[in-house]
Amino acid sequence: MDTKTKLRFIIKTANVYIRYKLRRYTPFALYLPITYRCNLKCNFCNVWKYHSKKELGLSKIYEIIDDTKRIGIPYISVFGGEPLLRKDLQLIGKAIQKSGIVAALTTNGTLINKYRAKSLLDSFDIIKISFTGLKKTHEINTGIKNSYKRTVNGLNSLIKFTNKKIQIIIHFVINKNNLNEIEDFIKEFKDKVNLICLLPENRPGSIFDDTSFYNKWKEIKGKYNIGDSNYFIENLNSKDEICDAGKLYLTIHPNGDVNACNVHQKLIMGNIHDRSFYEIYKSGISPEIKKRIKNCDGCYMKCTTEISQIFRIPFYKLIFNLPTLMRTYRI
């Protein structure tokens, strides 16, 4: 992320924070799964089982990006399924960057070779590679033989050609099966990437309701100084229900549905084939969806809970925590 992009991101994020405090909400993040096709069969994910063949064309995605800029959203996260299955991925990343929005990509890394690595590094500001354990556990979780080696090779290709402007992050998806591998995994990869983030399986509660995880986390963060990369874990014991669906984050699915959340799939505000993203956003959240959000049990996700925690910090505390937060997102 160059200096100009950083400055623009900080200014836009400050505006989102101020509007949040004034209850005149502008989302911080748009989550954009561009495909639900996937070359892995992860046992904690159902997307590969039921994915729709419907995908947004490039022209529709360009319209979404234009509307995202118009709304003032500073961050777009592109993911899947496996986004590298789309041949126009680099064009999407470039369009996001050109609009002045931070472009983030999440991938399983298995389809990255040296040629693809160069083009991805030229198209995104942040690239996140997902792991679900060390070799044996990772391949049990993904259901594909040699998937660990292919992901490591993809990561190494990025590392070989990267520069200081690009942030390479590992998402370690945790469950009870790989809890005891976290420390060894961190030892293996901590000096290779900018950041290692611990994420729960994509379901409410899960491993974060297990006190053994929190105790393990406290032990690990003291040893390896990675506490700043997982801001929301520090407050898990509060058990507070934290949700700002539709206020701080939105999702647009490959079929065009605009969803108020990236986790809860039944908060559909409209479809961009019927109305533009901007029009759907401006029409607001219906009373029915607000009720569903209010009745949601909540979850522990970096893409939802952590963002909400950060934007709920009072201003005087935000200033105090600013160095930590900037390290968290490697701004």
N, C-alpha and C positions, 0 to 999 in steps of 0.2 A: 504494500500500500504506500504510494508516494505521498509526499508532504501535502500536496493540493487535495488529494483524496481524503487524507486524515482530517485536515481542517474542515472540509465540507461535511464529513461524517460527524465530527464533534459538534458543529453548529446545528446541523439537522437534529441530532440526538438531544441537544440542549432544548431545542424548540419542542420536541416530543415530550420531554420531561416537564417543561413549564406548562404545556397544554394539559398534561396528565394531572398536574396539581390543580389546575383550574377546572378540571372535569370537562374539558373540550378536547376530546381524545383524537390523537393522530397515531396510528400504529407505528411501532418501532420496526417490526419485521413483517415481510411477506414471505410465506413459505410456498415454494413453487415446485411440487413434484411434476416433472415434465413427462414422466412415463411410469407406469406400474409394472412394466416388463422387468424381469430380473433373471440373471444367470445363476443365482444361488437359491437355495431352498431353506432359509433359516427357520429353525423350529420355533422361534419366538415371534415370527412374522407371518401373516396370512396373505400379504399382498401378492406374492408369487402364485398363490393358489387360485385367487379369484379376480386377478387383474382384468380390467377392461381394455380392449384393443383401442378404445377411443383415446386419442391424444390431440392436444392443441397444435394446430399448424403454426409455422414460424410467424406468419403475419399476425395471428391472434396473440402470440406471445409478445411480439413487438408492441401491440396495442396495450397489453397489460403493463409492460415496462413504462410506456409513456404515461399511463394513468397513475402508476406508482410514483413516478416523479412529480406529477401534478398534485397528488395527495400530500407529498412530502415525506414519504417513507424512506428512511436512510439505508435499509439493509434488505437484500433479497437472498434467500437461501434456496439454491437449486438442488434437488435430490430426486429419488425415485421410490420404488424399484431401483434399477441401476441406470442412472442418467447417461452413462457412456454408451448405452445401446442406441442412443440417438446420434445420428451422424452430424446434426446441426448444433451440437452442444456448444462448440466453440463460438459459433455465431451468437448464441443466446448470451453467453458470458460477456462477449465483446459489447453487445448492445446494452447490457446492464451497466457496464463500466462507462460507456459513452454517455449514458444518461446521468452520470454523476452519483450513482448508487453503488454501495459496496456490494460486490458480487462474491458470494460464498458457494462452494460446491461440496456436496457430501457424496462419496462413492465408496464401493467396496474395494476399489483399486485393482481388481483382477484383470481389467482390460487395458491397463496403462502400460504402454511400452515407451521406448525412448522418443519415438516420433510424436506419440499422443501427449507425452509428458511436456514436451516443449510447447505445444499449442495450448494445453491447459494452463500452463504457467503464464502464458501470454494473454489469457482470457479471463482469469479469475484473480481476486485479491486474496482469498482464503480457500485452501483446499483441505478437506477433512476426510481422512481414511478410517474406515470402520474395522475394528477387530472384535472378536467375541471370545478371545482366550489365546493361549499358546497353541502350538500346532495341533495336538490331538483334540483338545477341547474345541478349538476354532472349527475344525473340520466336522466334528460331531454336530456343532450348532448350525453350521452352514449347509450340511448335508451333501457337500461336494468334496471329493478327494482332490488333494493338491491345492485347495483354495487358499490355504495359509501361505504356501510358497508363492503363489501368484500375487497375493496381496502384498507380501513383503517385497517382491520384485517390482511391483507397481510403485510402492512407496520409495524404494531405492532409486527408481528412475526419476521421480520427482526431486529427490534430494540431490541427485547428480547434477541436475540442470537448473536448480532453483537459484534465486537471488534474494537479497535481504528484504526486498519489497513484498515478497509473497510469504504468507503465513501457512505453514504446513502443520496440521493438527491431527492427532490421533483421537478418535472416539473409541473408547473401550466399553463395549456394551456388557454390563455385568448382570450376573444372576447367581444363584446359589451354587451352580456347578463350577464357576470360575472364580469365586470369591478368593480362594487361596492362591490364585495365580497372579493377582494384581501386583504384588510386590516384585515378583520375578519379571513380569512384563515391563514394569516401570524401569527396572534395572537394565533391561535389554534395549529399550527405545528412548529413554529420557534425554540422551545426548544427541539424538538424531533429528528430533522435531522441535518446533517452537513450543508445543503444548500437548499435554495428555489430559483428556477429559474423561471422567467416569460417568457413564450414562446407564440408567436402568433399562431393562427390557421395556418395550413400548406398551406398557399396561399400567394402570393406576396401582400404587402401592408397591408391590413386588418386593425386591430385595431391600428397599429403603425402610420397610417396616420391621426389618430384622436388626435388632440392636447389635448383633455381632458385626454387621457391616460398618456401622458407625464407629464402633470401637477399633475395627481394623483401619478405617479411614484416619482416625486420629493418630494412630501409630505410624501409618505410612507418611502422612503429610509432614510429620515432625522429622522424619528421616530424609525425605527427598525434596522438601521445599516445593511441593506442587499445590499447596493449599489455595493459592490465588486462582488456580485454573478451575476450581469447582466451588464457586462462591455459595451456591444454594445449599450445599451439603451441611454447612455450618449451622443452619437453622432448622434442620430436620426434626429435632426433638420438640420443637414448638407445636407440631401437629396442626398448625393453623391452615385453614383452607385458603389457598391463594390462587385466584383466578382472574385474569383480565382478558378473557376471550372476547374478540371483537373490538377491544379497546387498544391493546398493545400488539396484537398479532392476528394475522389472517392467513388463510390458506386458499389457494386456487387449485383444484384437482384437475387431472388430465381431461375429464369430461366437461370442464368449464364451471363446475359448481364452486361458488365462493363460500367457504366455511369459516365460521368465527374462531375456530381452534384448529390446531394441528394434531390433536389427540382425539378429542371427542368428534366423531364423524357425523353427528346428526344435528349440526347447527348451521344448516344451509341458508344463506341469506339471499341467494339468487344464482343465476347462471349467466355467464358472459356471452352466451350465444343468443340470449334474449335481451340483455341490457349490458352496457359497458361496465367494466369493473368500477370506474369512477362513479357511475350512477348508482350502482349497488351500494357502494360505500357511503355515498351521500344520503341514501334513503334510510340508513341506520339499521339498528337491530330491532326486530319485531318483539312485541311483548312475550310471545310464545318462546322465542329463542332465549330471551333474558331469563325467563322462568327456568328453562332447562339448564342454563349456565349457573343460576343460583342453586339449583338442586344437584349439581354435579358434585361428586365426592372429592374432586380435586386429584392432583397427581404430582409426582416428583419428576419433572422433566426440565432439562436445561433450556429447551425452546419455549417453555411456558413459565414454570415456577420461578426460575432464576431471573428472567426478565422482569416479572412482576415484583419480586423481592427488591431488585435494584431500583425500579422506578417508585417504589413505595418508601424509599429512604428519605427522611426529612432533609431539607436543603443543607442544614448545618452539619449533619452527619455525612451527607454526600461529599461535601468538600473534604472532610476528614478521610473518607474512604476512597477518594478519587485515585490516588496512586495505586491502590489495590485493584480497583476496577479497570484501570488502564492496563495493568499487567494481566488481568484476567482475559481481556480481549486483545492483548498485544497491540494496542493502539500506538 
